[in-house]
């Protein structure tokens, strides 16, 4: 691929990502409107749509607290990984 082709693809990518951000904001706004209308209800039916908004409980490891309380154990179970990050600025 030539430099000009990469430049065109990068410009197209930036435009699509901007559109994606706009859509994500619009989606979030509509979701918030529906949630506000639902209030405390966990489920509603609106025509063919069954909409649920239920609490979900999960347990996660507090790695910062573990490192503070037991740094030697935290270090033994810490894994370092390397990835490649793709960005277009």
N, CA, C and O atoms as CSV, one atom per row, in Angstrom:
chain,resi,resn,atom,element,x,y,z
A,1,UNK,N,N,0.858,-1.170,0.000
A,1,UNK,CA,C,0.000,0.000,0.000
A,1,UNK,C,C,0.906,1.235,0.000
A,1,UNK,O,O,1.869,1.304,0.764
A,2,UNK,N,N,0.599,2.187,-0.841
A,2,UNK,CA,C,1.415,3.396,-0.937
A,2,UNK,C,C,1.119,4.349,0.222
A,2,UNK,O,O,0.131,4.190,0.939
A,3,UNK,N,N,1.987,5.330,0.388
A,3,UNK,CA,C,1.799,6.331,1.440
A,3,UNK,C,C,0.490,7.084,1.253
A,3,UNK,O,O,-0.213,7.360,2.225
A,4,UNK,N,N,0.158,7.418,0.010
A,4,UNK,CA,C,-1.095,8.125,-0.254
A,4,UNK,C,C,-2.314,7.261,0.090
A,4,UNK,O,O,-3.317,7.766,0.595
A,5,UNK,N,N,-2.220,5.973,-0.185
A,5,UNK,CA,C,-3.329,5.066,0.161
A,5,UNK,C,C,-3.476,4.954,1.673
A,5,UNK,O,O,-4.591,4.939,2.195
A,6,UNK,N,N,-2.354,4.875,2.370
A,6,UNK,CA,C,-2.399,4.813,3.842
A,6,UNK,C,C,-2.979,6.104,4.393
A,6,UNK,O,O,-3.779,6.078,5.328
A,7,UNK,N,N,-2.577,7.240,3.817
A,7,UNK,CA,C,-3.107,8.536,4.245
A,7,UNK,C,C,-4.622,8.582,4.061
A,7,UNK,O,O,-5.337,9.043,4.951
A,8,UNK,N,N,-5.110,8.115,2.933
A,8,UNK,CA,C,-6.554,8.099,2.669
A,8,UNK,C,C,-7.273,7.171,3.640
A,8,UNK,O,O,-8.343,7.506,4.150
A,9,UNK,N,N,-6.686,6.009,3.895
A,9,UNK,CA,C,-7.299,5.053,4.833
A,9,UNK,C,C,-7.318,5.627,6.249
A,9,UNK,O,O,-8.297,5.450,6.974
A,10,UNK,N,N,-6.246,6.311,6.648
A,10,UNK,CA,C,-6.184,6.914,7.978
A,10,UNK,C,C,-7.250,7.998,8.117
A,10,UNK,O,O,-7.898,8.104,9.158
A,11,UNK,N,N,-7.432,8.799,7.075
A,11,UNK,CA,C,-8.460,9.847,7.115
A,11,UNK,C,C,-9.848,9.217,7.203
A,11,UNK,O,O,-10.700,9.685,7.958
A,12,UNK,N,N,-10.073,8.156,6.431
A,12,UNK,CA,C,-11.364,7.457,6.476
A,12,UNK,C,C,-11.602,6.859,7.859
A,12,UNK,O,O,-12.710,6.927,8.391
A,13,UNK,N,N,-10.561,6.275,8.432
A,13,UNK,CA,C,-10.661,5.677,9.760
A,13,UNK,C,C,-11.017,6.721,10.809
A,13,UNK,O,O,-11.885,6.480,11.648
A,14,UNK,N,N,-10.363,7.873,10.774
A,14,UNK,CA,C,-10.661,8.938,11.738
A,14,UNK,C,C,-12.101,9.410,11.604
A,14,UNK,O,O,-12.768,9.662,12.607
A,15,UNK,N,N,-12.587,9.531,10.370
A,15,UNK,CA,C,-13.963,9.954,10.139
A,15,UNK,C,C,-14.950,8.923,10.682
A,15,UNK,O,O,-15.942,9.281,11.317
A,16,UNK,N,N,-14.676,7.644,10.432
A,16,UNK,CA,C,-15.559,6.587,10.933
A,16,UNK,C,C,-15.548,6.530,12.456
A,16,UNK,O,O,-16.589,6.307,13.074
A,17,UNK,N,N,-14.377,6.729,13.067
A,17,UNK,CA,C,-14.307,6.721,14.534
A,17,UNK,C,C,-15.077,7.897,15.125
A,17,UNK,O,O,-15.707,7.759,16.173
A,18,UNK,N,N,-15.032,9.047,14.465
A,18,UNK,CA,C,-15.808,10.203,14.928
A,18,UNK,C,C,-17.298,9.885,14.857
A,18,UNK,O,O,-18.054,10.213,15.771
A,19,UNK,N,N,-17.712,9.250,13.776
A,19,UNK,CA,C,-19.117,8.845,13.631
A,19,UNK,C,C,-19.488,7.835,14.721
A,19,UNK,O,O,-20.582,7.891,15.283
A,20,UNK,N,N,-18.578,6.922,15.008
A,20,UNK,CA,C,-18.812,5.915,16.040
A,20,UNK,C,C,-19.012,6.576,17.402
A,20,UNK,O,O,-19.891,6.175,18.165
A,21,UNK,N,N,-18.197,7.590,17.709
A,21,UNK,CA,C,-18.325,8.307,18.981
A,21,UNK,C,C,-19.664,9.033,19.064
A,21,UNK,O,O,-20.306,9.043,20.114
A,22,UNK,N,N,-20.084,9.644,17.948
A,22,UNK,CA,C,-21.379,10.324,17.926
A,22,UNK,C,C,-22.518,9.327,18.148
A,22,UNK,O,O,-23.451,9.601,18.904
A,23,UNK,N,N,-22.437,8.172,17.488
A,23,UNK,CA,C,-23.468,7.144,17.664
A,23,UNK,C,C,-23.485,6.610,19.093
A,23,UNK,O,O,-24.551,6.390,19.667
A,24,UNK,N,N,-22.305,6.403,19.662
A,24,UNK,CA,C,-22.220,5.908,21.036
A,24,UNK,C,C,-22.869,6.902,21.999
A,24,UNK,O,O,-23.572,6.499,22.925
A,25,UNK,N,N,-22.636,8.190,21.785
A,25,UNK,CA,C,-23.241,9.213,22.647
A,25,UNK,C,C,-24.758,9.217,22.478
A,25,UNK,O,O,-25.492,9.362,23.456
A,26,UNK,N,N,-25.227,9.059,21.251
A,26,UNK,CA,C,-26.664,9.032,20.981
A,26,UNK,C,C,-27.309,7.794,21.626
A,26,UNK,O,O,-28.388,7.879,22.212
A,27,UNK,N,N,-26.637,6.660,21.508
A,27,UNK,CA,C,-27.133,5.418,22.121
A,27,UNK,C,C,-27.234,5.585,23.629
A,27,UNK,O,O,-28.246,5.226,24.231
A,28,UNK,N,N,-26.181,6.132,24.242
A,28,UNK,CA,C,-26.176,6.339,25.693
A,28,UNK,C,C,-27.310,7.265,26.116
A,28,UNK,O,O,-27.969,7.017,27.126
A,29,UNK,N,N,-27.541,8.321,25.360
A,29,UNK,CA,C,-28.616,9.263,25.704
A,29,UNK,C,C,-29.975,8.583,25.658
A,29,UNK,O,O,-30.799,8.788,26.549
A,30,UNK,N,N,-30.219,7.779,24.635
A,30,UNK,CA,C,-31.501,7.068,24.530
A,30,UNK,C,C,-31.647,6.053,25.657
A,30,UNK,O,O,-32.724,5.927,26.239
A,31,UNK,N,N,-30.572,5.328,25.971
A,31,UNK,CA,C,-30.621,4.372,27.084
A,31,UNK,C,C,-30.959,5.085,28.388
A,31,UNK,O,O,-31.766,4.586,29.173
A,32,UNK,N,N,-30.354,6.242,28.627
A,32,UNK,CA,C,-30.617,6.992,29.857
A,32,UNK,C,C,-32.070,7.460,29.923
A,32,UNK,O,O,-32.670,7.465,30.998
A,33,UNK,N,N,-32.641,7.855,28.777
A,33,UNK,CA,C,-34.052,8.251,28.741
A,33,UNK,C,C,-34.955,7.076,29.116
A,33,UNK,O,O,-35.901,7.228,29.888
A,34,UNK,N,N,-34.651,5.910,28.560
A,34,UNK,CA,C,-35.462,4.714,28.868
A,34,UNK,C,C,-35.313,4.354,30.343
A,34,UNK,O,O,-36.305,4.038,31.000
A,35,UNK,N,N,-34.103,4.395,30.866
A,35,UNK,CA,C,-33.872,4.081,32.281
A,35,UNK,C,C,-34.637,5.043,33.178
A,35,UNK,O,O,-35.231,4.629,34.174
A,36,UNK,N,N,-34.626,6.331,32.826
A,36,UNK,CA,C,-35.359,7.317,33.620
A,36,UNK,C,C,-36.845,7.016,33.600
A,36,UNK,O,O,-37.517,7.150,34.622
A,37,UNK,N,N,-37.366,6.612,32.451
A,37,UNK,CA,C,-38.789,6.282,32.342
A,37,UNK,C,C,-39.118,5.020,33.135
A,37,UNK,O,O,-40.225,4.892,33.658
A,38,UNK,N,N,-38.169,4.086,33.230
A,38,UNK,CA,C,-38.399,2.845,33.965
A,38,UNK,C,C,-38.413,3.065,35.473
A,38,UNK,O,O,-39.101,2.347,36.199
A,39,UNK,N,N,-37.666,4.042,35.941
A,39,UNK,CA,C,-37.587,4.278,37.380
A,39,UNK,C,C,-37.007,3.072,38.097
A,39,UNK,O,O,-35.910,2.617,37.771
A,40,UNK,N,N,-37.750,2.547,39.087
A,40,UNK,CA,C,-37.290,1.395,39.857
A,40,UNK,C,C,-37.692,0.063,39.242
A,40,UNK,O,O,-37.303,-0.990,39.747
A,41,UNK,N,N,-38.456,0.091,38.171
A,41,UNK,CA,C,-38.894,-1.161,37.543
A,41,UNK,C,C,-37.691,-1.890,36.944
A,41,UNK,O,O,-36.815,-1.265,36.346
A,42,UNK,N,N,-37.654,-3.193,37.107
A,42,UNK,CA,C,-36.566,-3.981,36.552
A,42,UNK,C,C,-36.879,-4.468,35.141
A,42,UNK,O,O,-35.969,-4.826,34.394
A,43,UNK,N,N,-38.160,-4.485,34.773
A,43,UNK,CA,C,-38.538,-4.977,33.454
A,43,UNK,C,C,-39.805,-4.281,32.979
A,43,UNK,O,O,-40.731,-4.057,33.758
A,44,UNK,N,N,-39.836,-3.944,31.705
A,44,UNK,CA,C,-41.056,-3.420,31.104
A,44,UNK,C,C,-41.211,-4.027,29.714
A,44,UNK,O,O,-40.247,-4.519,29.126
A,45,UNK,N,N,-42.418,-3.987,29.207
A,45,UNK,CA,C,-42.688,-4.413,27.846
A,45,UNK,C,C,-43.231,-3.205,27.096
A,45,UNK,O,O,-44.170,-2.548,27.545
A,46,UNK,N,N,-42.629,-2.924,25.952
A,46,UNK,CA,C,-43.057,-1.798,25.116
A,46,UNK,C,C,-43.255,-2.358,23.710
A,46,UNK,O,O,-42.300,-2.483,22.943
A,47,UNK,N,N,-44.493,-2.691,23.381
A,47,UNK,CA,C,-44.758,-3.322,22.086
A,47,UNK,C,C,-44.018,-4.650,22.017
A,47,UNK,O,O,-44.164,-5.488,22.907
A,48,UNK,N,N,-43.226,-4.850,20.970
A,48,UNK,CA,C,-42.517,-6.128,20.838
A,48,UNK,C,C,-41.230,-6.203,21.666
A,48,UNK,O,O,-40.536,-7.219,21.640
A,49,UNK,N,N,-40.908,-5.124,22.405
A,49,UNK,CA,C,-39.636,-5.061,23.116
A,49,UNK,C,C,-39.801,-5.368,24.603
A,49,UNK,O,O,-40.638,-4.774,25.282
A,50,UNK,N,N,-38.999,-6.295,25.092
A,50,UNK,CA,C,-38.913,-6.587,26.523
A,50,UNK,C,C,-37.614,-5.940,26.990
A,50,UNK,O,O,-36.524,-6.335,26.576
A,51,UNK,N,N,-37.745,-4.939,27.858
A,51,UNK,CA,C,-36.581,-4.167,28.300
A,51,UNK,C,C,-36.339,-4.478,29.776
A,51,UNK,O,O,-37.239,-4.351,30.606
A,52,UNK,N,N,-35.113,-4.886,30.087
A,52,UNK,CA,C,-34.763,-5.192,31.472
A,52,UNK,C,C,-33.607,-4.301,31.911
A,52,UNK,O,O,-32.727,-3.947,31.126
A,53,UNK,N,N,-33.644,-3.953,33.199
A,53,UNK,CA,C,-32.575,-3.165,33.811
A,53,UNK,C,C,-32.473,-3.649,35.246
A,53,UNK,O,O,-33.074,-3.086,36.161
A,54,UNK,N,N,-31.698,-4.705,35.414
A,54,UNK,CA,C,-31.603,-5.379,36.703
A,54,UNK,C,C,-30.232,-5.166,37.335
A,54,UNK,O,O,-29.235,-4.985,36.635
A,55,UNK,N,N,-30.195,-5.191,38.657
A,55,UNK,CA,C,-28.890,-5.109,39.328
A,55,UNK,C,C,-28.102,-6.399,39.112
A,55,UNK,O,O,-28.666,-7.493,39.096
A,56,UNK,N,N,-26.803,-6.251,38.948
A,56,UNK,CA,C,-25.907,-7.391,38.777
A,56,UNK,C,C,-24.794,-7.240,39.804
A,56,UNK,O,O,-24.161,-6.188,39.891
A,57,UNK,N,N,-24.558,-8.277,40.569
A,57,UNK,CA,C,-23.525,-8.253,41.597
A,57,UNK,C,C,-22.355,-9.119,41.149
A,57,UNK,O,O,-22.543,-10.246,40.691
A,58,UNK,N,N,-21.150,-8.583,41.286
A,58,UNK,CA,C,-19.967,-9.361,40.934
A,58,UNK,C,C,-18.895,-9.110,41.985
A,58,UNK,O,O,-18.919,-8.105,42.696
A,59,UNK,N,N,-17.962,-10.039,42.067
A,59,UNK,CA,C,-16.838,-9.909,43.002
A,59,UNK,C,C,-15.557,-9.813,42.196
A,59,UNK,O,O,-15.329,-10.589,41.268
A,60,UNK,N,N,-14.724,-8.848,42.564
A,60,UNK,CA,C,-13.462,-8.656,41.866
A,60,UNK,C,C,-12.341,-8.485,42.872
A,60,UNK,O,O,-12.547,-8.009,43.989
A,61,UNK,N,N,-11.170,-8.877,42.458
A,61,UNK,CA,C,-9.996,-8.749,43.305
A,61,UNK,C,C,-9.545,-7.291,43.348
A,61,UNK,O,O,-9.386,-6.656,42.306
A,62,UNK,N,N,-9.343,-6.772,44.528
A,62,UNK,CA,C,-8.823,-5.418,44.699
A,62,UNK,C,C,-7.299,-5.523,44.718
A,62,UNK,O,O,-6.687,-5.692,45.773
A,63,UNK,N,N,-6.696,-5.419,43.524
A,63,UNK,CA,C,-5.251,-5.637,43.411
A,63,UNK,C,C,-4.450,-4.575,44.166
A,63,UNK,O,O,-3.382,-4.880,44.696
A,64,UNK,N,N,-4.941,-3.345,44.226
A,64,UNK,CA,C,-4.221,-2.297,44.950
A,64,UNK,C,C,-4.148,-2.630,46.435
A,64,UNK,O,O,-3.098,-2.473,47.058
A,65,UNK,N,N,-5.265,-3.093,47.004
A,65,UNK,CA,C,-5.273,-3.462,48.424
A,65,UNK,C,C,-4.386,-4.682,48.674
A,65,UNK,O,O,-3.689,-4.750,49.687
A,66,UNK,N,N,-4.414,-5.644,47.748
A,66,UNK,CA,C,-3.572,-6.838,47.893
A,66,UNK,C,C,-2.097,-6.453,47.857
A,66,UNK,O,O,-1.310,-6.949,48.663
A,67,UNK,N,N,-1.716,-5.575,46.934
A,67,UNK,CA,C,-0.324,-5.138,46.843
A,67,UNK,C,C,0.110,-4.418,48.110
A,67,UNK,O,O,1.259,-4.537,48.537
A,68,UNK,N,N,-0.813,-3.667,48.712
A,68,UNK,CA,C,-0.487,-2.926,49.932
A,68,UNK,C,C,-0.375,-3.863,51.133
A,68,UNK,O,O,0.541,-3.731,51.945
A,69,UNK,N,N,-1.316,-4.814,51.245
A,69,UNK,CA,C,-1.348,-5.702,52.408
A,69,UNK,C,C,-0.336,-6.841,52.304
A,69,UNK,O,O,0.311,-7.187,53.292
A,70,UNK,N,N,-0.199,-7.419,51.124
A,70,UNK,CA,C,0.679,-8.570,50.939
A,70,UNK,C,C,1.503,-8.402,49.655
A,70,UNK,O,O,1.272,-9.117,48.680
A,71,UNK,N,N,2.448,-7.479,49.645
A,71,UNK,CA,C,3.181,-7.185,48.410
A,71,UNK,C,C,3.951,-8.376,47.841
A,71,UNK,O,O,4.055,-8.516,46.622
A,72,UNK,N,N,4.495,-9.238,48.711
A,72,UNK,CA,C,5.257,-10.390,48.221
A,72,UNK,C,C,4.360,-11.382,47.491
A,72,UNK,O,O,4.753,-11.930,46.461
A,73,UNK,N,N,3.171,-11.616,48.008
A,73,UNK,CA,C,2.226,-12.533,47.352
A,73,UNK,C,C,1.704,-11.900,46.061
A,73,UNK,O,O,1.593,-12.578,45.039
A,74,UNK,N,N,1.390,-10.632,46.103
A,74,UNK,CA,C,0.915,-9.945,44.900
A,74,UNK,C,C,1.969,-10.020,43.801
A,74,UNK,O,O,1.629,-10.238,42.638
A,75,UNK,N,N,3.227,-9.846,44.146
A,75,UNK,CA,C,4.302,-9.903,43.158
A,75,UNK,C,C,4.423,-11.296,42.550
A,75,UNK,O,O,4.693,-11.434,41.357
A,76,UNK,N,N,4.225,-12.332,43.371
A,76,UNK,CA,C,4.321,-13.715,42.864
A,76,UNK,C,C,3.240,-14.018,41.842
A,76,UNK,O,O,3.452,-14.841,40.951
A,77,UNK,N,N,2.084,-13.369,41.951
A,77,UNK,CA,C,0.970,-13.661,41.059
A,77,UNK,C,C,0.710,-12.547,40.035
A,77,UNK,O,O,-0.354,-12.490,39.418
A,78,UNK,N,N,1.689,-11.676,39.871
A,78,UNK,CA,C,1.578,-10.618,38.874
A,78,UNK,C,C,2.264,-11.088,37.593
A,78,UNK,O,O,3.398,-11.566,37.612
A,79,UNK,N,N,1.549,-10.940,36.486
A,79,UNK,CA,C,2.076,-11.364,35.196
A,79,UNK,C,C,2.218,-10.138,34.301
A,79,UNK,O,O,1.294,-9.332,34.192
A,80,UNK,N,N,3.353,-10.004,33.675
A,80,UNK,CA,C,3.601,-8.901,32.750
A,80,UNK,C,C,3.370,-9.389,31.331
A,80,UNK,O,O,3.869,-10.442,30.935
A,81,UNK,N,N,2.607,-8.609,30.567
A,81,UNK,CA,C,2.353,-8.956,29.175
A,81,UNK,C,C,2.726,-7.772,28.298
A,81,UNK,O,O,2.772,-6.636,28.770
A,82,UNK,N,N,2.989,-8.031,27.045
A,82,UNK,CA,C,3.298,-6.981,26.082
A,82,UNK,C,C,2.313,-7.067,24.938
A,82,UNK,O,O,2.079,-8.140,24.383
A,83,UNK,N,N,1.737,-5.928,24.589
A,83,UNK,CA,C,0.810,-5.852,23.462
A,83,UNK,C,C,1.237,-4.707,22.558
A,83,UNK,O,O,2.088,-3.899,22.928
A,84,UNK,N,N,0.650,-4.642,21.388
A,84,UNK,CA,C,0.903,-3.523,20.480
A,84,UNK,C,C,-0.356,-2.671,20.440
A,84,UNK,O,O,-1.457,-3.187,20.249
A,85,UNK,N,N,-0.193,-1.369,20.621
A,85,UNK,CA,C,-1.328,-0.441,20.597
A,85,UNK,C,C,-1.326,0.297,19.271
A,85,UNK,O,O,-0.327,0.904,18.885
A,86,UNK,N,N,-2.475,0.239,18.565
A,86,UNK,CA,C,-2.636,0.914,17.281
A,86,UNK,C,C,-3.344,2.225,17.491
A,86,UNK,O,O,-4.441,2.248,18.050
A,87,UNK,N,N,-2.736,3.341,17.050
A,87,UNK,CA,C,-3.359,4.647,17.158
A,87,UNK,C,C,-3.148,5.424,15.864
A,87,UNK,O,O,-2.152,5.240,15.163
A,88,UNK,N,N,-4.090,6.280,15.570
A,88,UNK,CA,C,-3.966,7.202,14.448
A,88,UNK,C,C,-4.201,8.589,15.022
A,88,UNK,O,O,-5.307,8.900,15.462
A,89,UNK,N,N,-3.173,9.422,15.021
A,89,UNK,CA,C,-3.277,10.757,15.611
A,89,UNK,C,C,-3.371,11.815,14.536
A,89,UNK,O,O,-3.466,13.003,14.845
